Amino acid sequence: MKNNVLGLKERDVYLDIAKAIGILMIIYAHVALSGVLYTTFYAFDIPLFFLLAGMTFNNKKHDKFGTWVGHKAKRFLLPYLVYSFVTFAWWAWVEVPLSGTLGGAGKTIFDSFIQIFLAQGSQGFMTHNLALWFIPCLFVAEVIYYFVNKLSVCTKIFVSIAFALLGWAINILGQTHLWLVDLPWSVEVAFSAQLFILIGDLLGSGDGRQKIREHILKFKKPYLISIPFACVALYFISELNINTSAMIDTFAYEQMRVSMGSNALGNPLLFYFNALLGVGIVFVISVLLEGFVKKRAENGTSLLLWFGVHSYGLMAVHFPVKRRAVGFIADLFRTSANYVSYDFWYSFLAFVVTLIFTVVIVIVSESFTQAIAIKEFSD
């Protein structure tokens, strides 16, 4: 895939690589519903994207809030609606007749259609394409941070921590008062995300992105040695968070994973620490791969860079595709879709099939109109 138009000299390519790794983790964790990778990826895949959004957060190009929010709405909400309507039509006219059931929280097709505008990321909502919850949630999170960012650094830190605690509290209270937990556009998750956006903003401000690159390259060998140990720690902290959440966060405990989409974070201290550990691992890997990826991109053949630049499109399309891919593998091997999702080799095969067809659909859809090409994080 050609990448010669991406302006590599002006890009922090390691951020694109981080997005590529992140979207691959998200797709895999949506296909495979058990295992070490499933549990570990859920611990930090969405926090990674929120932190990356903070690293590229920029409201200086638009002095007035109205201009800035209109710019963001065009970049996020317009593509969200287009992808929502298209995937909803596919689900309602193809998948529902094939399966004979609506699934999820919708009792009728109309109920499910209304969920497009609620954009709630919890299980049971947005049956047609659950992964789309992230796009309006990120929009809300950035709108909140627009105002947080006007404060002094110390005040920003205090307010972001307060928002994170509020998001966690809404989830805990919501487990006994259900009306609190499922807010439109996953506002409660946008609260929880403020700390990640702040950290990303602080890391990426000024020449921060370059300093991160230089630091990792300077200590390349120690980081390489530490990666396996950090990955093991990431998994065991994930398990610790889940197994100690029975009295704190019953959803995380029952599902055997944390889920930022459902705002089920378990122990907040363990969640944020572990998420940042996972993000750190991805950053190290991304910086170490940057030189290789750049060389490949200069020849016009960097698939990993393409995944990063088109990560939003991949996120918007993959969920309906994975349902058909899992069903295809189940039919091919004469087993159940549920078994495919819980077996490592079957689920990995379904992941590969999902990825191939998702890439094809993104290429075809974006070739028709750039209006549905959900833009990268930078302004």
C-alpha positions, 0 to 999 in steps of 0.5 A: 500500500502506497504511503508516499503522500503522507508527508513522512518528514513532518510526521511523528511516525512512531505515533502512527505505529502506536495507533496501528498496534492499538487498532490491531489489539482492539480488533483482536480483542473483539474477535477472541473473547478469552485468553491472555491476549484478550485480558491484556489488550482490554487493559490498555487499548482504549486508554492508548487512543485517548492518550494519543489524542492528548499528545496531538491535542491542538486548539491553537488553530481555532481561537473561538470555541464555536469554530474549534468544535465545528471543526471537530464535529466535521472530523468526527461526528459526520463520519460517525453518522455515515458509518453508523447509517451504513452499518445499521442498514447492513445489520437490519437488512442482512444480519437480522434476517439471517440470524432471526434475532435483534440481540442487544438492548433493542426490542425493535429495529427502531429501538436499535436505530435510536441507539445510533444517537445515544452512542453508548459503549456498554454491552447490549447497546449499538448492536449494529456496530458497538465499536463506533461508541468511541468516536462520539465519546472522544469528541465529548472528551476533547470538548471537556479537555478544551476547557480543562486545557485553559487552566494552569498545569497544577489545576489541570492535573487536579481537575483531570483527576477529579473527572477520572474519579467522577467517571469511576464513581458513576460506574460504581453507583450505576451498578446499583442505580442503573440510570447513572451508568449508561449516559448518552455518548458515553459521557462517563467514559469521557470523564474517565479519559481526562487523565489519559488526555492530560498525560498525553498533552503534557508528554506531547507539548513543545518538543515532548514527542521528540524527547520521547523518541530520543530518550527511548533510543538513548536507552534502547538496550535496557528497554529491549530487555525490559519489554518481556518483563513489562508484558508479564507484569501487564498481564498479572496486574490485569488479572490482579485488578479483575480478581480483586474487583468482586466487591468494587466492580462486579461487571469487570469481575464477572466479564473477567476483564476491564472495559473502558467502553463499559467504564468498568475499570475495577480498582482505579489505581491498578487500572490507570497504572496498568494502562500507562504501563501498556501504553509505555510498552507500545511507545517503546516498540513503536519508536524502535520500529520507526526507522524500519517503517519509515524506510518501508514507507519511502518505498511505498509499502508500509502496511503498518503505517497504513493501519495507523493512518487509517486506524479510525476507519478500521475501528468504524468498520471491523465490528460488523465484519468480525461477526461475519468472519466468526460465522464463516469460520464456524461454518467452515469448521462445522462448529459454533460461533461461540466456540470460535470466539473462545478457541485460540486458533479459530479466533486467530483465524477469524481475526485474520479474515476480519482484518483482510476484509476490513482493510478492503472495505476501508480502501473502497469506502474511502475511495468514494468520498473523503467525507467518511475518512475519519481523520487522524488525531492531529488537527 
